[in-house]
Amino acid sequence: MKYISTRGNVNKIGFIDTVLMGLATDGGLLVPEQIPQLSEEKLQELSKLSYQELAFEIISYYVDGEIPENELKELIQQSYGTFRSSEVTPVVKLKDDMYVLELFHGPTFAFKDVALQFLGNLYSYIAKKTGETINILGATSGDTGASAIEGVRGKEGIRICILHPHGRVSKVQELQMTTVHDESVLNLAIEGTFDDGQRIIKEIFADLEFKNKYHLRAINSINFARILAQTVYYFYAYFQVAKEKDINSLNFSVPTGNFGDIFAGYLAKKMGLPVGKLIVATNENNILERFIKEGVYQPGEFHSTYSPSMDIQVASNFERYLYYLLGESSSATSALMDQFKSEGKITVNEEQLRQVQADFAAHGVQGEECLNTIGKYYEDTKYLLDPHTSCGVAAYEACNGQDEVCVTLSTAHPAKFNESIEKCDIEQNYPEEIKALFDKPQYLEVVEASNEEICRQLEKHFRSSLADVK
Ligand SMILES: *Cc1c(COP(=O)(O)O)cnc(C)c1O
């Protein structure tokens, strides 16, 4: 299995180089040259496996022998051994035609752990094998930061710097990131939004001299390893639902920001999983909803919402989908991305829009609707939705057809977003791990959202690790 860039100007590389490259050096995103096709018999076989066994099978297609089997198995065991549920991502039935896939049983109570526990161990494996120095740089809208730090802290040869938008993440998210006292961890609270952080990081990674000098590695969802780890739970959820219900296909409703998680579902579908509709759930930051309904991809006004991890205007994984929409043409993808850069928007033609609407449905959830959905489900089922999951459930209600069955991805535990839960007049009990955070001191630097300032901070933080290189 080789990987290529959506823009076509990177020589084919293997899995480990793909992980290390993160963003493709030509500015595109890395994708597998060919997507493996799973037969019905194979799916039958996979349906009997535990989460870890399934993860091993799915991931193996893409690693393609670059990590010896026993070591890959060990890596997967380690990654999911930290989860509080033996099923890793259990499926809970809420209604006859709707299940919730709980993705929040990892160390930081959000779905990012599923991918970042794996990526953290993968980086550690690579550092050990190759003696590579790994300096991780990432931007977060809240959950990726804590999850990435949890994925790599204490691992030899790895340092990490995370940018988060100062004052725009929830209290628990901030505490999870900043209460880690470890000299390998640097938290920069930037005076700006997540989009500012993401743009700065993209530009720093595009400066190849700086990137190479400081051995910078990415953990953002542009990293294909993250998508891959997330693909596994679409299969898992499908098999769990199919055990108790006669289904020919299954819809998934996915709270979406960067288009990473939903792209993982798209990949599962392309591999042969009988996925029906992929429902894109957004909040008021609804660039993706507008794209799917109207065929125009254009950032709108930024809104701070009850679901802050989805407060994103430019969805960095979107280009991966665009590439497939354009028939895997890297020249057409490059042209559209150039157009996006110069004109600030992308418009697809009618035929392409029809394809988009065959692949996805979409619903942008307004604040009231998000809170009302939390309140309604709590009353009806005693199940407490976090505000992101609530967007997913509201989108299921808007988009799921008659006689269709849907799995809504639950991307976070409600305790992470009590600011929103309180507004529904619901009092929740925090898990012990979260309660304990409130007594700990915080470590962070508040900085201006400029490339120069961030580079200065990175040089300071990563320089000491360079003494070890060579
Ligand atoms: C990151 C995140 C999302 C959005 O996921 P994408 O992969 O960026 O689409 C949704 N919900 C929660 C809780 C998140 O942390």
Ligand as a Chemical Component Dictionary entry (heavy atoms), coordinates in Angstrom:
data_LIG
# 
_chem_comp.id                   LIG 
_chem_comp.type                 NON-POLYMER 
_chem_comp.pdbx_formal_charge   0 
_chem_comp.three_letter_code    LIG 
# 
loop_
_chem_comp_atom.comp_id 
_chem_comp_atom.atom_id 
_chem_comp_atom.alt_atom_id 
_chem_comp_atom.type_symbol 
_chem_comp_atom.charge 
_chem_comp_atom.model_Cartn_x 
_chem_comp_atom.model_Cartn_y 
_chem_comp_atom.model_Cartn_z 
_chem_comp_atom.pdbx_ordinal 
LIG C1 C1 C 0 -13.202 17.196 17.393 1  
LIG C2 C2 C 0 -14.595 17.031 17.819 2  
LIG C3 C3 C 0 -15.637 16.998 16.881 3  
LIG C4 C4 C 0 -15.417 17.201 15.406 4  
LIG O1 O1 O 0 -14.657 16.179 14.846 5  
LIG P1 P1 P 0 -13.986 16.382 13.385 6  
LIG O2 O2 O 0 -13.176 15.162 13.165 7  
LIG O3 O3 O 0 -13.137 17.623 13.520 8  
LIG O4 O4 O 0 -15.084 16.565 12.424 9  
LIG C5 C5 C 0 -16.923 16.765 17.344 10 
LIG N1 N1 N 0 -17.174 16.600 18.651 11 
LIG C6 C6 C 0 -16.204 16.639 19.596 12 
LIG C7 C7 C 0 -16.564 16.464 21.011 13 
LIG C8 C8 C 0 -14.876 16.846 19.209 14 
LIG O5 O5 O 0 -13.919 16.865 20.137 15 
# 
loop_
_chem_comp_bond.comp_id 
_chem_comp_bond.atom_id_1 
_chem_comp_bond.atom_id_2 
_chem_comp_bond.value_order 
_chem_comp_bond.pdbx_ordinal 
LIG C1 C2 SING 1  
LIG C2 C3 SING 2  
LIG C2 C8 DOUB 3  
LIG C3 C4 SING 4  
LIG C3 C5 DOUB 5  
LIG C4 O1 SING 6  
LIG O1 P1 SING 7  
LIG P1 O2 DOUB 8  
LIG P1 O3 SING 9  
LIG P1 O4 SING 10 
LIG C5 N1 SING 11 
LIG N1 C6 DOUB 12 
LIG C6 C7 SING 13 
LIG C6 C8 SING 14 
LIG C8 O5 SING 15 
# 
